[in-house]
């Protein structure tokens, strides 16, 4: 029974990954009017599946046995790890905090590893270095590419009517490349723990995980596609090529090395890089940087704490660490509340 529930949660997680992160890859093509909504989602779903099926094995191995030994994953542990990742995303959606599915999945696995003191620290450190460097790399590459697009000869060619069909095809290809890379990297977040617990083999995990991610993109991705394509910002076709191509290339390289990375943060960093070239330092607003750092820290920590807590309670029947954690949370919220109150008179005085 637990095995069936674990599989259901894992595949449900895969559907949500497809509906959110994967579907966003075709947003630029759809927003520019190059492809219709249904066609964009269908193309995305097919490409995501092939990305998972052909190249998702290394990241699945990392989630299943690279961060903690696969002996850590029993069926109940895999169930709790997946439930913690899914619950973290659910809570984040309620509070409006954007989280990375890759970071949430890794955090849940680490939470299980902490309980049994079985985390491969060197591998985890390597993953965290990638989390830090890949958005920076995306930002720098986008700046270089955007400056290249400003060269007079190239700019004159892109503004010519005959360039539009070529750029339209290119932006669709880059979107499909991004969807392929998302399949390579993100499917592991849903099926890695199932593979680690020997509920599924690696090949069946990436097949079924890829299938359900694709289904999520096709059936439930229309809202994300609409938001990313038409409600956030307007991008030129060549800028869309840079953003999708940069993100896809970085995620593909990371996937080859078996590193789960946050595609959303990488794409956001590329957009900021384009904006930096167009508008200067004003685009580097404190709020954007703080949000990126918040997602980077909160995503794995939230799921890690949930996974650790649930395993201690439900598997180990150990309540003492939970009491200590509750004390820490009460202290943090208490200090935060006191700081807000202490700052209130100062703000009111300044206003007067």
Beta strands, then each sheet from edge to edge (+ up, - down):
end
